[in-house]
Amino acid sequence: MIAPVFVDTNVFVYARDPRDPVKRARASEWLDLLWREQRGRTSAQVLSEYYSVVTRKSTMGVPAEIAWEYVRALMAWNPQQIDSALLARAYVIEGRHRINWWDCLIVAAAQAQGCALLLTEDLQDKAEYGGVTVRNPFLLAVAEEGGAYSVSHRLTSRHRGRGRPRRNPKVATAS
């Protein structure tokens, strides 16, 4: 199955971070695949977070010009903008799944872009949110991607199913 893949901030950051060569290699492998197949998706929120993280001297200290060039290149992925529809979708996700607001915006952006897979280490690996499966890119090899869409662990809903209530045949009706 070939489907769009949403990439969260930490994947972009690790791809540039020399402090963890194992994660850097895996993140780069994912990004290379998504660039090559033109299936990468992200959001304006993610690009903003990436720029902020890599340009801080205390973390990576990437010069602003270099960080901005990478952000400009990622504009080719047509990043999801934060608008009123995305905010409303994130609000529903927050109420249903009780996850962090910023993660709700990420999930909402992935849903809005029709992504089957969300690469992040910030959410539970193999969790499913409205058709988007979360996978930790450092636990899932690029070669295993095809199997990543089958969800083995579904979050259970706390909401009652919809539809007409079942009739209880043992209850006598008044005539």
C-alpha positions in Angstrom: 0.0 0.0 0.0 1.4 3.4 -1.0 -0.1 6.1 1.1 1.0 9.6 2.3 3.1 9.6 5.5 3.0 12.4 8.0 6.3 13.3 9.6 6.5 14.9 13.0 9.2 17.3 14.2 11.4 14.8 16.0 12.1 12.9 12.8 13.3 16.1 11.0 15.4 17.0 14.1 17.1 13.6 14.4 17.9 13.6 10.7 20.2 16.7 11.4 21.4 15.7 14.9 25.0 14.4 15.1 24.6 13.4 18.7 22.7 10.2 18.0 24.0 8.5 14.9 21.6 5.5 15.0 18.5 7.8 15.1 20.1 10.1 12.6 20.6 7.3 10.1 17.0 5.9 10.6 15.4 9.4 10.3 17.4 10.1 7.2 16.4 6.8 5.7 12.7 7.6 6.2 13.1 11.1 4.8 15.0 9.9 1.8 12.2 7.4 1.0 9.5 10.0 1.4 11.3 12.5 -0.8 12.0 9.9 -3.5 8.4 8.7 -3.6 6.9 12.1 -3.0 4.7 10.8 -0.2 6.0 13.0 2.7 3.5 15.3 4.5 3.9 17.6 7.4 2.4 20.8 8.8 3.3 24.5 9.4 3.3 23.7 13.1 6.0 21.0 12.6 8.1 23.2 10.4 7.9 26.0 13.0 8.9 23.6 15.8 11.8 22.2 13.7 13.2 25.7 13.0 12.9 26.7 16.7 14.6 23.5 17.9 17.5 23.3 15.5 18.4 27.0 15.7 18.7 27.1 19.5 22.3 27.2 20.5 21.6 25.0 23.6 20.5 22.1 21.4 22.0 22.0 17.9 22.9 25.6 17.0 22.2 25.2 13.3 22.6 28.7 11.6 19.3 30.2 10.9 20.0 30.5 7.1 20.7 26.7 6.9 17.6 25.8 9.0 15.5 28.1 6.9 16.7 26.6 3.6 15.6 23.2 4.8 12.2 24.6 5.9 11.9 26.2 2.4 12.7 22.8 0.8 10.0 21.1 2.9 7.4 23.6 1.6 7.3 21.2 -1.4 5.4 18.8 0.9 2.6 21.4 1.0 2.4 21.6 4.8 -1.0 21.6 6.4 -1.9 25.1 7.6 -3.6 25.7 11.0 -7.0 27.0 10.3 -10.4 26.9 12.0 -11.3 23.5 10.4 -8.0 22.0 11.7 -8.6 23.5 15.2 -12.1 22.0 15.3 -10.8 18.6 14.2 -8.1 18.7 16.9 -10.7 19.6 19.5 -12.7 16.5 18.6 -9.5 14.4 18.8 -8.7 15.8 22.2 -12.1 15.0 23.5 -12.1 11.5 22.1 -8.5 10.4 22.9 -7.4 12.7 25.7 -3.9 13.4 24.2 -1.8 16.6 24.4 -3.3 19.5 22.4 -0.2 19.9 20.2 -0.3 16.2 19.4 -4.0 16.6 18.6 -3.0 19.2 16.0 -0.5 16.8 14.5 -3.0 14.0 14.3 -5.6 16.4 12.8 -3.1 17.6 10.2 -2.3 14.0 9.3 -6.0 13.1 8.9 -6.6 16.3 6.8 -3.9 15.2 4.4 -5.2 11.6 4.1 -2.1 10.1 5.7 -2.2 6.4 6.7 0.9 6.6 8.8 2.2 9.2 11.3 5.9 8.9 12.1 6.6 10.2 15.6 8.1 9.1 18.9 5.7 11.4 20.8 2.6 9.2 20.7 2.1 5.5 21.5 3.5 3.2 18.8 0.8 1.4 16.8 -2.0 3.6 18.2 -4.7 4.4 15.7 -6.5 7.8 15.5 -9.3 8.0 12.9 -7.5 6.1 10.2 -4.0 7.3 11.0 -1.6 4.8 12.5 1.2 6.1 14.7 4.5 4.4 14.3 7.8 5.2 16.0 10.2 5.6 13.1 13.0 4.3 15.3 11.2 1.0 16.0 9.8 0.6 12.4 12.4 0.0 9.7 11.7 1.5 6.3 11.5 -2.0 4.8 8.6 -2.9 7.2 6.5 0.0 6.1 4.0 -2.1 4.2 2.9 -3.9 7.3 2.7 -0.7 9.4 -0.8 0.1 8.2 -2.4 -3.0 9.8 -3.2 -1.9 13.3 -2.6 -4.6 15.9 -3.5 -2.3 18.8 -6.6 -0.1 18.6 -7.4 2.4 21.3 -10.8 1.5 22.7 -13.5 4.1 22.5 -15.1 5.4 25.6 -18.2 6.3 23.6 -21.3 4.2 23.2 -22.1 2.9 19.7 -24.7 4.8 17.7 -27.9 3.5 16.2 -31.2 2.2 17.4 -31.2 0.5 20.8 -31.9 -3.2 20.7 -35.3 -4.4 21.9 -35.3 -6.7 24.8 -37.7 -9.6 23.7 -38.3 -10.6 27.4 -40.0 -7.3 28.2 -43.8 -7.5 27.8 -45.3 -4.5 26.0 -48.5 -2.9 27.2 -51.6 -3.5 25.0 
